Amino acid sequence: VWQDRTIASSKLRMLEFSAFMEVQRDPDNYSKHLFVHIGQTNPSYSDPLLEAVDIRQIYDKFPEKKGGLKELYEKGPQNAFFLVKFWADLNSSGMLDGPGSFYGVSSQYSSIENMTITVSTKVCSFGKQVVEKVETEYARMEGGKYVYRIHRSPMCEYMINFIHKLKHLPEKYMMNSVLENFTILQVVTNRDTQETLLCIAFVFEVSNSEHGAQYHVYRLVKE
Amino acid sequence: GSVEQVPMRKRQLPASFWEEPRLS
């Protein structure tokens, strides 16, 4: 049921993803603001299948040279490729940002196989990689499946500065015009076999909602 | 062909790509 309805290939499922900022209000209290968030879902067969996007429409938004999105997609498996459109919530003005604030990313994946995974996250500007983080995670058996957890991974300086600058733009259309050329590519690989387990292309706009960050997920196909 | 420099709005993307979901 997960496949074609959630971010899941035949080998790995993304359970959760969030990028956040946390500020200590007093010694016992923290406030957390989610910039983007994919929460745990329990899809059923009555839920609609994911819409498809032709991957050629977004090639130039991601690295195109050796090891780029095109080459990765051709290597497959093609059921591991997804596009996530985020409407990011930048409205954290109620929280006092300062040297004590923490910017982090948390994510969780699950599989039925015990693997060691590497998670590469590339931040791209005008389709060119500017920074990459590579993390290795080991499986933990939980409730009959293997779970991989990246908990509170610190955001890099580039991203923190980017968010600061974005938040200070006076109009939403200006933020969206900057975000048009800002993308993130996350590739999860089986460390031992080098098989692609998941490849998620993230694109962004600023949220207009009062309910926080929103998103849409698409399958990437070549028609 | 190359789609470089083409604004996202002019690409072939589903209508939902431009519709922010209303629910949290």
gemmi code that builds the backbone of each chain (N, CA, C; Angstrom):
import gemmi

chains = {
    "A": [
        ("VAL", (0.821, -1.212, 0.000), (0.000, 0.000, 0.000), (0.861, 1.271, 0.000)),
        ("TRP", (2.067, 1.196, 0.564), (2.918, 2.400, 0.639), (3.391, 2.828, -0.732)),
        ("GLN", (3.763, 1.794, -1.522), (4.324, 2.117, -2.828), (3.270, 2.797, -3.683)),
        ("ASP", (3.665, 3.843, -4.347), (2.796, 4.660, -5.211), (1.866, 5.587, -4.432)),
        ("ARG", (1.884, 5.516, -3.102), (1.072, 6.447, -2.314), (1.916, 7.294, -1.367)),
        ("THR", (3.130, 6.832, -1.075), (4.016, 7.563, -0.169), (5.433, 7.538, -0.763)),
        ("ILE", (6.361, 8.153, -0.049), (7.744, 8.155, -0.519), (8.355, 6.814, -0.128)),
        ("ALA", (8.199, 5.838, -1.007), (8.687, 4.491, -0.707), (9.041, 3.763, -1.993)),
        ("SER", (10.203, 3.152, -2.001), (10.572, 2.253, -3.101), (10.273, 0.840, -2.621)),
        ("SER", (10.679, -0.167, -3.413), (10.426, -1.534, -2.947), (11.331, -1.896, -1.770)),
        ("LYS", (12.393, -1.083, -1.533), (13.360, -1.422, -0.474), (13.324, -0.505, 0.751)),
        ("LEU", (12.886, 0.735, 0.563), (12.991, 1.688, 1.676), (11.836, 2.677, 1.646)),
        ("ARG", (11.359, 3.019, 2.835), (10.263, 3.979, 2.955), (10.710, 5.147, 3.812)),
        ("MET", (10.393, 6.370, 3.384), (10.660, 7.528, 4.243), (9.461, 7.703, 5.165)),
        ("LEU", (9.717, 7.689, 6.465), (8.616, 7.781, 7.421), (8.368, 9.220, 7.831)),
        ("GLU", (9.441, 9.986, 7.936), (9.320, 11.315, 8.508), (10.471, 12.184, 8.054)),
        ("PHE", (10.198, 13.459, 7.892), (11.269, 14.391, 7.526), (10.912, 15.762, 8.076)),
        ("SER", (11.846, 16.404, 8.757), (11.576, 17.775, 9.194), (12.856, 18.587, 9.276)),
        ("ALA", (12.714, 19.860, 8.929), (13.801, 20.828, 9.125), (13.244, 21.871, 10.065)),
        ("PHE", (13.977, 22.174, 11.114), (13.394, 22.996, 12.178), (14.426, 23.916, 12.825)),
        ("MET", (13.881, 24.827, 13.627), (14.717, 25.699, 14.436), (14.176, 25.604, 15.859)),
        ("GLU", (15.085, 25.523, 16.806), (14.659, 25.381, 18.195), (15.325, 26.473, 19.030)),
        ("VAL", (14.515, 27.123, 19.842), (15.040, 28.214, 20.670), (14.702, 27.921, 22.125)),
        ("GLN", (15.692, 28.149, 22.988), (15.454, 27.928, 24.422), (14.795, 29.175, 25.004)),
        ("ARG", (13.575, 29.016, 25.512), (12.846, 30.172, 26.076), (13.285, 30.444, 27.511)),
        ("ASP", (13.459, 29.401, 28.278), (14.009, 29.505, 29.628), (14.655, 28.158, 29.929)),
        ("PRO", (15.289, 27.988, 31.097), (16.056, 26.751, 31.317), (15.282, 25.456, 31.073)),
        ("ASP", (13.960, 25.476, 31.207), (13.200, 24.233, 31.059), (12.358, 24.166, 29.792)),
        ("ASN", (12.342, 25.248, 29.015), (11.410, 25.281, 27.895), (12.068, 25.624, 26.562)),
        ("TYR", (11.694, 24.845, 25.560), (12.170, 25.089, 24.200), (10.972, 25.335, 23.294)),
        ("SER", (11.127, 26.243, 22.323), (10.112, 26.367, 21.271), (10.699, 25.810, 19.994)),
        ("LYS", (9.863, 25.090, 19.249), (10.334, 24.486, 18.003), (9.502, 25.029, 16.855)),
        ("HIS", (10.177, 25.475, 15.818), (9.481, 25.922, 14.616), (9.862, 25.018, 13.454)),
        ("LEU", (8.845, 24.457, 12.772), (9.120, 23.565, 11.630), (9.095, 24.374, 10.335)),
        ("PHE", (10.219, 24.405, 9.625), (10.258, 25.064, 8.315), (9.555, 24.184, 7.278)),
        ("VAL", (9.910, 22.912, 7.286), (9.225, 21.937, 6.428), (9.026, 20.662, 7.243)),
        ("HIS", (7.984, 19.906, 6.872), (7.684, 18.724, 7.673), (6.875, 17.709, 6.872)),
        ("ILE", (7.346, 16.477, 6.860), (6.551, 15.364, 6.341), (6.311, 14.453, 7.525)),
        ("GLY", (5.063, 14.338, 7.939), (4.760, 13.551, 9.133), (4.454, 12.118, 8.780)),
        ("GLN", (4.365, 11.283, 9.795), (4.051, 9.875, 9.569), (2.619, 9.753, 9.070)),
        ("THR", (2.429, 8.937, 8.035), (1.077, 8.723, 7.525), (0.804, 7.223, 7.483)),
        ("ASN", (-0.454, 6.882, 7.471), (-0.861, 5.484, 7.342), (-1.755, 5.356, 6.130)),
        ("PRO", (-1.171, 5.234, 4.947), (-2.007, 5.212, 3.745), (-2.850, 3.948, 3.668)),
        ("SER", (-4.009, 4.056, 3.018), (-4.846, 2.879, 2.787), (-5.075, 2.762, 1.286)),
        ("TYR", (-5.608, 1.595, 0.867), (-5.809, 1.357, -0.560), (-6.821, 2.317, -1.171)),
        ("SER", (-7.617, 2.972, -0.316), (-8.596, 3.921, -0.866), (-7.958, 5.279, -1.137)),
        ("ASP", (-6.735, 5.496, -0.630), (-6.051, 6.773, -0.900), (-5.614, 6.829, -2.365)),
        ("PRO", (-5.632, 8.028, -2.937), (-5.237, 8.122, -4.346), (-3.756, 7.823, -4.540)),
        ("LEU", (-3.425, 7.381, -5.746), (-2.015, 7.156, -6.084), (-1.343, 8.510, -6.309)),
        ("LEU", (-0.041, 8.541, -6.131), (0.694, 9.790, -6.350), (0.621, 10.183, -7.822)),
        ("GLU", (0.543, 11.480, -8.058), (0.621, 11.983, -9.431), (2.059, 11.842, -9.910)),
        ("ALA", (2.219, 11.867, -11.222), (3.565, 11.725, -11.785), (4.041, 13.042, -12.373)),
        ("VAL", (5.350, 13.240, -12.309), (5.998, 14.382, -12.966), (7.092, 13.805, -13.860)),
        ("ASP", (7.169, 14.297, -15.076), (8.217, 13.864, -15.991), (9.552, 14.424, -15.489)),
        ("ILE", (10.476, 13.531, -15.205), (11.747, 13.938, -14.591), (12.522, 14.928, -15.474)),
        ("ARG", (12.290, 14.895, -16.790), (13.009, 15.814, -17.686), (12.643, 17.270, -17.441)),
        ("GLN", (11.479, 17.481, -16.811), (11.060, 18.858, -16.509), (11.904, 19.491, -15.408)),
        ("ILE", (12.637, 18.665, -14.659), (13.390, 19.220, -13.524), (14.885, 18.912, -13.584)),
        ("TYR", (15.346, 18.260, -14.639), (16.777, 17.909, -14.728), (17.700, 19.083, -14.414)),
        ("ASP", (17.405, 20.240, -15.014), (18.337, 21.372, -14.889), (18.337, 21.999, -13.500)),
        ("LYS", (17.396, 21.579, -12.641), (17.343, 22.128, -11.280), (18.277, 21.363, -10.335)),
        ("PHE", (18.895, 20.293, -10.860), (19.755, 19.429, -10.038), (21.046, 19.147, -10.796)),
        ("PRO", (22.080, 18.672, -10.098), (23.355, 18.424, -10.783), (23.151, 17.554, -12.020)),
        ("GLU", (23.788, 17.975, -13.114), (23.584, 17.284, -14.395), (24.805, 16.512, -14.858)),
        ("LYS", (25.945, 16.772, -14.223), (27.157, 16.091, -14.684), (27.176, 14.657, -14.189)),
        ("LYS", (28.360, 14.074, -14.170), (28.501, 12.676, -13.768), (27.891, 12.453, -12.382)),
        ("GLY", (27.092, 11.417, -12.254), (26.442, 11.139, -10.973), (25.244, 12.027, -10.720)),
        ("GLY", (24.831, 12.791, -11.735), (23.680, 13.680, -11.592), (22.365, 12.917, -11.639)),
        ("LEU", (21.288, 13.671, -11.597), (19.953, 13.073, -11.506), (19.635, 12.170, -12.705)),
        ("LYS", (20.033, 12.609, -13.912), (19.730, 11.838, -15.121), (20.402, 10.458, -15.060)),
        ("GLU", (21.692, 10.486, -14.711), (22.459, 9.238, -14.646), (21.906, 8.308, -13.563)),
        ("LEU", (21.571, 8.912, -12.422), (21.008, 8.121, -11.321), (19.699, 7.465, -11.742)),
        ("TYR", (18.869, 8.237, -12.446), (17.558, 7.723, -12.854), (17.715, 6.591, -13.868)),
        ("GLU", (18.669, 6.761, -14.759), (18.895, 5.713, -15.761), (19.387, 4.419, -15.118)),
        ("LYS", (20.179, 4.582, -14.038), (20.659, 3.415, -13.307), (19.503, 2.724, -12.555)),
        ("GLY", (18.532, 3.532, -12.101), (17.353, 2.998, -11.421), (17.635, 2.511, -10.004)),
        ("PRO", (16.669, 1.811, -9.372), (15.356, 1.478, -9.905), (14.449, 2.705, -9.954)),
        ("GLN", (13.650, 2.808, -11.013), (12.905, 4.051, -11.209), (11.768, 4.249, -10.212)),
        ("ASN", (11.390, 3.185, -9.514), (10.350, 3.361, -8.481), (10.899, 4.010, -7.205)),
        ("ALA", (12.187, 4.339, -7.209), (12.797, 4.954, -6.017), (12.866, 6.482, -6.126)),
        ("PHE", (12.305, 7.052, -7.221), (12.498, 8.482, -7.479), (11.224, 9.296, -7.232)),
        ("PHE", (11.375, 10.326, -6.420), (10.227, 11.151, -6.024), (10.581, 12.635, -6.090)),
        ("LEU", (9.522, 13.429, -6.272), (9.661, 14.882, -6.210), (8.766, 15.366, -5.083)),
        ("VAL", (9.315, 16.183, -4.195), (8.506, 16.770, -3.122), (8.492, 18.271, -3.320)),
        ("LYS", (7.273, 18.827, -3.442), (7.132, 20.284, -3.474), (6.755, 20.712, -2.072)),
        ("PHE", (7.628, 21.503, -1.460), (7.357, 22.001, -0.116), (6.854, 23.435, -0.182)),
        ("TRP", (5.865, 23.733, 0.630), (5.514, 25.121, 0.921), (6.075, 25.365, 2.328)),
        ("ALA", (7.208, 26.029, 2.383), (7.928, 26.163, 3.652), (7.288, 27.232, 4.525)),
        ("ASP", (7.297, 26.988, 5.824), (6.776, 27.965, 6.783), (7.944, 28.787, 7.333)),
        ("LEU", (8.044, 30.031, 6.870), (9.150, 30.881, 7.327), (8.692, 31.845, 8.408)),
        ("ASN", (7.451, 31.687, 8.833), (6.874, 32.624, 9.781), (7.217, 32.244, 11.226)),
        ("SER", (8.493, 32.406, 11.555), (8.932, 32.062, 12.917), (9.231, 33.332, 13.693)),
        ("SER", (8.550, 34.428, 13.310), (8.875, 35.736, 13.903), (8.595, 35.791, 15.404)),
        ("GLY", (7.697, 34.897, 15.881), (7.414, 34.891, 17.308), (8.563, 34.335, 18.138)),
        ("MET", (9.541, 33.733, 17.467), (10.658, 33.128, 18.194), (11.903, 34.000, 18.047)),
        ("LEU", (12.522, 34.246, 19.155), (13.700, 35.101, 19.157), (14.914, 34.287, 18.693)),
        ("ASP", (15.351, 34.605, 17.480), (16.496, 33.886, 16.918), (17.789, 34.493, 17.490)),
        ("GLY", (18.739, 33.661, 17.789), (19.984, 34.204, 18.322), (21.029, 33.120, 18.414)),
        ("PRO", (22.138, 33.406, 19.097), (23.214, 32.422, 19.163), (22.805, 31.119, 19.855)),
        ("GLY", (21.760, 31.177, 20.681), (21.340, 29.971, 21.392), (20.404, 29.091, 20.589)),
        ("SER", (20.018, 29.533, 19.375), (19.046, 28.732, 18.633), (19.731, 27.601, 17.871)),
        ("PHE", (18.999, 26.497, 17.730), (19.543, 25.316, 17.058), (18.753, 25.059, 15.779)),
        ("TYR", (19.468, 24.889, 14.665), (18.845, 24.560, 13.382), (19.185, 23.112, 13.060)),
        ("GLY", (18.157, 22.296, 12.848), (18.441, 20.880, 12.609), (17.500, 20.232, 11.614)),
        ("VAL", (17.869, 19.028, 11.226), (17.064, 18.213, 10.317), (16.935, 16.819, 10.929)),
        ("SER", (15.710, 16.308, 10.972), (15.506, 14.941, 11.453), (14.778, 14.153, 10.376)),
        ("SER", (15.158, 12.899, 10.215), (14.434, 12.068, 9.255), (14.447, 10.620, 9.724)),
        ("GLN", (13.511, 9.852, 9.197), (13.386, 8.446, 9.586), (12.982, 7.623, 8.374)),
        ("TYR", (13.544, 6.447, 8.274), (13.254, 5.548, 7.158), (12.997, 4.158, 7.728)),
        ("SER", (12.319, 3.313, 6.953), (12.180, 1.927, 7.405), (12.310, 0.973, 6.225)),
        ("SER", (12.673, -0.274, 6.540), (12.805, -1.299, 5.500), (12.524, -2.668, 6.114)),
        ("ILE", (12.366, -3.654, 5.244), (12.196, -5.001, 5.775), (13.533, -5.743, 5.777)),
        ("GLU", (14.549, -5.113, 5.175), (15.891, -5.714, 5.116), (16.822, -4.994, 6.076)),
        ("ASN", (17.725, -5.708, 6.646), (18.740, -5.086, 7.511), (19.881, -4.575, 6.629)),
        ("MET", (19.992, -3.258, 6.527), (21.024, -2.674, 5.654), (21.791, -1.607, 6.423)),
        ("THR", (22.887, -1.174, 5.827), (23.545, 0.056, 6.270), (23.323, 1.051, 5.142)),
        ("ILE", (22.763, 2.210, 5.492), (22.440, 3.166, 4.430), (23.339, 4.398, 4.498)),
        ("THR", (23.602, 4.996, 3.339), (24.238, 6.316, 3.332), (23.216, 7.297, 2.764)),
        ("VAL", (23.107, 8.421, 3.432), (22.152, 9.450, 3.022), (22.961, 10.664, 2.574)),
        ("SER", (22.885, 10.967, 1.273), (23.582, 12.145, 0.754), (22.537, 13.234, 0.535)),
        ("THR", (22.792, 14.403, 1.094), (21.882, 15.538, 0.920), (22.658, 16.660, 0.256)),
        ("LYS", (22.261, 17.007, -0.981), (22.956, 18.051, -1.732), (22.072, 19.279, -1.841)),
        ("VAL", (22.608, 20.411, -1.413), (21.916, 21.680, -1.592), (22.392, 22.267, -2.911)),
        ("CYS", (21.456, 22.668, -3.775), (21.819, 23.163, -5.099), (21.281, 24.562, -5.337)),
        ("SER", (22.093, 25.361, -5.996), (21.701, 26.698, -6.397), (21.855, 26.760, -7.910)),
        ("PHE", (20.793, 27.147, -8.601), (20.780, 27.145, -10.071), (21.251, 25.785, -10.611)),
        ("GLY", (20.858, 24.720, -9.929), (21.172, 23.376, -10.384), (22.569, 22.886, -10.052)),
        ("LYS", (23.380, 23.764, -9.469), (24.751, 23.360, -9.144), (24.857, 23.090, -7.647)),
        ("GLN", (25.544, 21.997, -7.319), (25.711, 21.654, -5.909), (26.550, 22.700, -5.177)),
        ("VAL", (26.055, 23.182, -4.024), (26.868, 24.094, -3.216), (27.407, 23.442, -1.949)),
        ("VAL", (26.616, 22.582, -1.347), (27.126, 21.819, -0.198), (26.526, 20.416, -0.236)),
        ("GLU", (27.244, 19.478, 0.353), (26.723, 18.119, 0.473), (27.016, 17.587, 1.862)),
        ("LYS", (26.039, 16.902, 2.422), (26.265, 16.204, 3.696), (26.039, 14.719, 3.436)),
        ("VAL", (26.942, 13.890, 3.911), (26.768, 12.446, 3.765), (26.730, 11.817, 5.156)),
        ("GLU", (25.683, 11.093, 5.425), (25.535, 10.455, 6.736), (25.347, 8.950, 6.549)),
        ("THR", (25.898, 8.177, 7.461), (25.743, 6.721, 7.418), (24.878, 6.302, 8.594)),
        ("GLU", (23.886, 5.473, 8.327), (23.001, 5.035, 9.407), (22.878, 3.514, 9.413)),
        ("TYR", (22.782, 2.995, 10.605), (22.620, 1.555, 10.787), (21.187, 1.256, 11.212)),
        ("ALA", (20.740, 0.057, 10.886), (19.350, -0.311, 11.174), (19.158, -0.677, 12.640)),
        ("ARG", (17.962, -0.372, 13.128), (17.551, -0.858, 14.457), (16.232, -1.570, 14.288)),
        ("MET", (16.142, -2.771, 14.844), (14.910, -3.534, 14.727), (13.853, -2.921, 15.632)),
        ("GLU", (12.721, -2.546, 15.061), (11.636, -1.951, 15.858), (10.301, -2.423, 15.295)),
        ("GLY", (9.532, -3.084, 16.108), (8.188, -3.510, 15.683), (8.183, -4.346, 14.417)),
        ("GLY", (9.118, -5.242, 14.273), (9.123, -6.153, 13.131), (9.717, -5.569, 11.858)),
        ("LYS", (10.248, -4.334, 11.922), (10.918, -3.794, 10.737), (12.210, -3.085, 11.153)),
        ("TYR", (13.020, -2.780, 10.161), (14.281, -2.080, 10.436), (14.071, -0.585, 10.256)),
        ("VAL", (14.495, 0.162, 11.263), (14.290, 1.609, 11.246), (15.649, 2.314, 11.263)),
        ("TYR", (15.754, 3.364, 10.468), (16.980, 4.179, 10.375), (16.581, 5.585, 10.788)),
        ("ARG", (17.301, 6.140, 11.751), (16.875, 7.423, 12.303), (18.038, 8.413, 12.263)),
        ("ILE", (17.811, 9.536, 11.609), (18.792, 10.635, 11.678), (18.142, 11.690, 12.563)),
        ("HIS", (18.650, 11.799, 13.767), (17.979, 12.607, 14.782), (18.738, 13.910, 15.015)),
        ("ARG", (18.082, 15.030, 14.753), (18.632, 16.359, 15.039), (20.024, 16.565, 14.423)),
        ("SER", (20.130, 16.259, 13.142), (21.388, 16.500, 12.451), (21.544, 18.018, 12.262)),
        ("PRO", (22.641, 18.613, 12.723), (22.756, 20.079, 12.660), (22.784, 20.583, 11.220)),
        ("MET", (22.017, 21.634, 10.970), (22.005, 22.235, 9.637), (23.328, 22.954, 9.416)),
        ("CYS", (23.795, 22.954, 8.164), (25.088, 23.588, 7.888), (24.934, 25.110, 7.860)),
        ("GLU", (26.077, 25.801, 7.979), (26.100, 27.264, 7.993), (25.439, 27.854, 6.750)),
        ("TYR", (25.702, 27.236, 5.608), (25.142, 27.742, 4.352), (23.620, 27.818, 4.442)),
        ("MET", (23.013, 26.752, 4.950), (21.554, 26.703, 5.042), (21.010, 27.703, 6.062)),
        ("ILE", (21.710, 27.821, 7.193), (21.240, 28.764, 8.224), (21.271, 30.193, 7.665)),
        ("ASN", (22.374, 30.549, 7.006), (22.473, 31.883, 6.402), (21.410, 32.090, 5.333)),
        ("PHE", (21.190, 31.042, 4.544), (20.195, 31.126, 3.471), (18.805, 31.421, 4.057)),
        ("ILE", (18.455, 30.703, 5.116), (17.136, 30.900, 5.746), (17.033, 32.310, 6.323)),
        ("HIS", (18.111, 32.778, 6.972), (18.112, 34.144, 7.535), (17.852, 35.171, 6.445)),
        ("LYS", (18.595, 35.039, 5.350), (18.453, 36.018, 4.264), (17.055, 35.955, 3.650)),
        ("LEU", (16.568, 34.739, 3.477), (15.243, 34.560, 2.879), (14.164, 35.214, 3.745)),
        ("LYS", (14.288, 34.989, 5.067), (13.277, 35.517, 5.984), (13.248, 37.045, 5.999)),
        ("HIS", (14.387, 37.638, 5.664), (14.449, 39.100, 5.719), (14.003, 39.780, 4.432)),
        ("LEU", (13.664, 38.994, 3.412), (13.132, 39.612, 2.196), (11.743, 40.171, 2.512)),
        ("PRO", (11.446, 41.377, 2.009), (10.196, 42.029, 2.425), (8.918, 41.413, 1.850)),
        ("GLU", (8.998, 40.761, 0.686), (7.770, 40.266, 0.052), (7.880, 38.783, -0.279)),
        ("LYS", (6.725, 38.099, -0.217), (6.720, 36.657, -0.508), (7.139, 36.344, -1.931)),
        ("TYR", (6.755, 37.202, -2.871), (7.108, 36.887, -4.257), (8.625, 36.933, -4.446)),
        ("MET", (9.300, 37.744, -3.648), (10.772, 37.803, -3.720), (11.365, 36.497, -3.177)),
        ("MET", (10.782, 36.017, -2.082), (11.251, 34.743, -1.507), (11.043, 33.624, -2.529)),
        ("ASN", (9.882, 33.597, -3.159), (9.592, 32.551, -4.136), (10.503, 32.638, -5.342)),
        ("SER", (10.891, 33.861, -5.680), (11.773, 33.978, -6.835), (13.182, 33.471, -6.490)),
        ("VAL", (13.615, 33.651, -5.243), (14.894, 33.063, -4.807), (14.768, 31.531, -4.750)),
        ("LEU", (13.638, 31.070, -4.209), (13.444, 29.623, -4.043), (13.310, 28.884, -5.375)),
        ("GLU", (12.951, 29.598, -6.425), (12.837, 28.977, -7.758), (14.171, 28.328, -8.164)),
        ("ASN", (15.267, 28.889, -7.689), (16.586, 28.367, -8.080), (17.307, 27.673, -6.935)),
        ("PHE", (16.546, 27.279, -5.921), (17.095, 26.585, -4.760), (16.428, 25.205, -4.676)),
        ("THR", (17.234, 24.152, -4.675), (16.679, 22.801, -4.609), (17.557, 21.930, -3.700)),
        ("ILE", (17.019, 20.824, -3.287), (17.793, 19.864, -2.489), (17.568, 18.466, -3.058)),
        ("LEU", (18.649, 17.736, -3.207), (18.543, 16.361, -3.708), (19.033, 15.415, -2.623)),
        ("GLN", (18.161, 14.511, -2.216), (18.572, 13.532, -1.207), (18.592, 12.143, -1.840)),
        ("VAL", (19.740, 11.496, -1.726), (19.880, 10.153, -2.305), (20.259, 9.185, -1.182)),
        ("VAL", (19.435, 8.166, -0.998), (19.722, 7.143, 0.014), (20.190, 5.888, -0.721)),
        ("THR", (21.368, 5.403, -0.319), (22.003, 4.284, -1.003), (22.277, 3.160, -0.011)),
        ("ASN", (22.179, 1.935, -0.484), (22.642, 0.799, 0.320), (24.173, 0.847, 0.290)),
        ("ARG", (24.783, 1.065, 1.424), (26.230, 1.291, 1.452), (27.011, 0.112, 0.866)),
        ("ASP", (26.514, -1.097, 1.108), (27.297, -2.268, 0.710), (27.113, -2.661, -0.755)),
        ("THR", (25.910, -2.404, -1.300), (25.671, -2.794, -2.695), (25.677, -1.598, -3.641)),
        ("GLN", (25.666, -0.376, -3.083), (25.584, 0.870, -3.867), (24.266, 1.014, -4.627)),
        ("GLU", (23.285, 0.198, -4.272), (21.972, 0.329, -4.911), (21.273, 1.594, -4.410)),
        ("THR", (20.588, 2.309, -5.322), (19.800, 3.476, -4.919), (18.515, 2.977, -4.259)),
        ("LEU", (18.279, 3.420, -3.036), (17.097, 2.986, -2.294), (15.983, 4.015, -2.393)),
        ("LEU", (16.361, 5.279, -2.367), (15.409, 6.381, -2.519), (16.161, 7.567, -3.085)),
        ("CYS", (15.513, 8.320, -3.963), (16.096, 9.568, -4.452), (14.965, 10.587, -4.433)),
        ("ILE", (15.131, 11.616, -3.624), (14.054, 12.589, -3.447), (14.552, 13.971, -3.852)),
        ("ALA", (13.852, 14.554, -4.814), (14.165, 15.907, -5.276), (13.211, 16.866, -4.569)),
        ("PHE", (13.763, 17.833, -3.851), (12.927, 18.790, -3.119), (12.942, 20.142, -3.824)),
        ("VAL", (11.750, 20.699, -4.038), (11.640, 22.069, -4.546), (10.724, 22.846, -3.596)),
        ("PHE", (10.838, 24.175, -3.644), (10.229, 24.967, -2.561), (9.458, 26.187, -3.041)),
        ("GLU", (8.461, 26.539, -2.223), (7.795, 27.834, -2.284), (7.547, 28.227, -0.835)),
        ("VAL", (7.116, 29.460, -0.624), (6.804, 29.884, 0.736), (5.323, 29.634, 0.994)),
        ("SER", (5.006, 29.147, 2.178), (3.624, 28.849, 2.527), (2.815, 30.122, 2.744)),
        ("ASN", (1.563, 30.087, 2.277), (0.617, 31.173, 2.552), (-0.338, 30.774, 3.649)),
        ("SER", (-0.187, 29.542, 4.104), (-1.152, 28.968, 5.024), (-0.866, 29.412, 6.456)),
        ("GLU", (-1.942, 29.355, 7.267), (-1.731, 29.622, 8.694), (-1.551, 28.307, 9.447)),
        ("HIS", (-1.542, 27.223, 8.701), (-1.416, 25.909, 9.346), (-0.008, 25.356, 9.230)),
        ("GLY", (0.949, 26.195, 8.905), (2.329, 25.731, 8.834), (2.687, 25.150, 7.484)),
        ("ALA", (3.812, 24.443, 7.478), (4.382, 23.923, 6.241), (3.463, 22.890, 5.593)),
        ("GLN", (3.449, 22.873, 4.268), (2.634, 21.926, 3.503), (3.513, 21.265, 2.446)),
        ("TYR", (3.011, 20.176, 1.852), (3.783, 19.548, 0.775), (2.909, 18.694, -0.136)),
        ("HIS", (3.423, 18.446, -1.321), (2.856, 17.494, -2.275), (3.967, 16.555, -2.689)),
        ("VAL", (3.650, 15.274, -2.868), (4.650, 14.306, -3.324), (4.256, 13.802, -4.716)),
        ("TYR", (5.239, 13.668, -5.587), (5.024, 13.142, -6.940), (6.002, 12.010, -7.212)),
        ("ARG", (5.579, 11.067, -8.071), (6.511, 10.069, -8.589), (7.242, 10.701, -9.753)),
        ("LEU", (8.520, 10.412, -9.894), (9.244, 10.916, -11.066), (9.250, 9.827, -12.124)),
        ("VAL", (8.801, 10.176, -13.308), (8.713, 9.195, -14.399), (9.352, 9.789, -15.646)),
        ("LYS", (9.627, 8.919, -16.601), (10.074, 9.403, -17.910), (9.061, 8.863, -18.897)),
        ("GLU", (8.249, 9.767, -19.466), (7.120, 9.313, -20.298), (7.523, 9.135, -21.752)),
    ],
    "B": [
        ("GLY", (14.803, 17.698, -25.009), (15.558, 18.941, -25.120), (15.820, 19.569, -23.770)),
        ("SER", (16.663, 20.564, -23.765), (17.017, 21.231, -22.519), (15.895, 22.173, -22.085)),
        ("VAL", (15.624, 22.196, -20.783), (14.605, 23.103, -20.270), (15.265, 24.204, -19.439)),
        ("GLU", (16.566, 24.372, -19.618), (17.302, 25.341, -18.816), (16.748, 26.753, -19.002)),
        ("GLN", (16.688, 27.484, -17.895), (16.226, 28.879, -17.880), (14.717, 29.036, -18.070)),
        ("VAL", (14.013, 27.961, -18.313), (12.563, 28.089, -18.453), (11.963, 28.212, -17.055)),
        ("PRO", (11.169, 29.255, -16.789), (10.569, 29.371, -15.454), (9.711, 28.147, -15.141)),
        ("MET", (9.678, 27.768, -13.876), (8.900, 26.594, -13.455), (7.441, 26.704, -13.923)),
        ("ARG", (6.892, 27.901, -13.889), (5.491, 28.113, -14.278), (5.218, 27.709, -15.715)),
        ("LYS", (6.263, 27.730, -16.531), (6.064, 27.413, -17.952), (6.366, 25.961, -18.278)),
        ("ARG", (6.673, 25.168, -17.251), (6.992, 23.759, -17.503), (5.738, 22.900, -17.398)),
        ("GLN", (5.851, 21.678, -17.924), (4.706, 20.771, -17.861), (4.671, 20.091, -16.500)),
        ("LEU", (3.921, 20.692, -15.605), (3.796, 20.162, -14.243), (2.306, 20.056, -13.909)),
        ("PRO", (1.946, 19.117, -13.014), (0.522, 18.977, -12.682), (-0.016, 20.269, -12.056)),
        ("ALA", (-1.310, 20.514, -12.220), (-1.933, 21.718, -11.647), (-1.705, 21.783, -10.135)),
        ("SER", (-1.696, 20.615, -9.493), (-1.548, 20.580, -8.030), (-0.192, 21.132, -7.574)),
        ("PHE", (0.745, 21.197, -8.506), (2.077, 21.690, -8.166), (2.020, 23.147, -7.700)),
        ("TRP", (0.969, 23.841, -8.142), (0.835, 25.272, -7.797), (-0.256, 25.513, -6.776)),
        ("GLU", (-0.828, 24.430, -6.243), (-1.927, 24.575, -5.278), (-1.466, 24.127, -3.900)),
        ("GLU", (-1.269, 25.072, -3.029), (-0.842, 24.709, -1.669), (-1.973, 23.955, -0.959)),
        ("PRO", (-1.670, 22.775, -0.398), (-2.726, 22.053, 0.338), (-3.271, 22.924, 1.471)),
        ("ARG", (-4.546, 22.784, 1.751), (-5.168, 23.671, 2.738), (-5.130, 23.119, 4.153)),
        ("LEU", (-4.973, 21.807, 4.250), (-4.999, 21.213, 5.591), (-3.600, 21.062, 6.156)),
        ("SER", (-3.515, 21.070, 7.477), (-2.206, 20.896, 8.100), (-1.897, 19.418, 8.210)),
    ],
}
model = gemmi.Model(1)
for chain_id, residues in chains.items():
    chain = gemmi.Chain(chain_id)
    for i, (resn, *xyz) in enumerate(residues, 1):
        res = gemmi.Residue()
        res.name, res.seqid = resn, gemmi.SeqId(i, " ")
        for name, pos in zip(("N", "CA", "C"), xyz):
            atom = gemmi.Atom()
            atom.name, atom.element = name, gemmi.Element(name[0])
            atom.pos, atom.b_iso = gemmi.Position(*pos), 0.0
            res.add_atom(atom)
        chain.add_residue(res)
    model.add_chain(chain)
structure = gemmi.Structure()
structure.add_model(model)
structure.setup_entities()
